[in-house]
Structure formats: structure tokens, C-alpha cells
């Protein structure tokens, strides 16, 4: 899973942030699925999750759903997961 630098994150463009910290698996994935409908094709959704399983779940889900997992930035107690909407 790619890790993004601050410069790469800045270059991603407009993002929609979904805060799923404190939600256990599969909650963050469910929150991401619901929020993706409000993200325009080609734009980025940033998912915040403290559940360690979420990174793996997002890899599987994005592939199945036709989106692109752009990368992950570890933060204090959670991960920032960046997903580009594909369709």
C-alpha cells in the first residue's frame, strides 16, 4: 500500500473527509461507501480510521468498486486513507 508525502497529498486536489475514527470494522468501510456517492468522479475522498483492518479492507473494496486507493498517511492514532472515485 503506497504511503503519500505531504506534497503528494497537496497535489491530490479537492478532498471530501470522512471521519470514521472510533468506529470498529466494518464501520469505516460502510461510512466510506455511503460518502462516496457525494464525491464527484475523479475527486478524492479522505477516510480517517483508527481501525487497523481498514487499510486492507479499503484495498479490496476500491478494487471491486472501480475506485483507486491512492495511499495512506499514518497520523496520531489513526490512518488517513486517500481514495480517488473511479465511477
Secondary structure, 3 states (H helix, E strand, C coil): CCECCHHHHHCCCCEEEEECCCCCCCHHHHHHHHHHCCCCCCCEEEEEECCCCHHHHHHHHHHHHCCEEEEEEECCCCEEEEEECCC
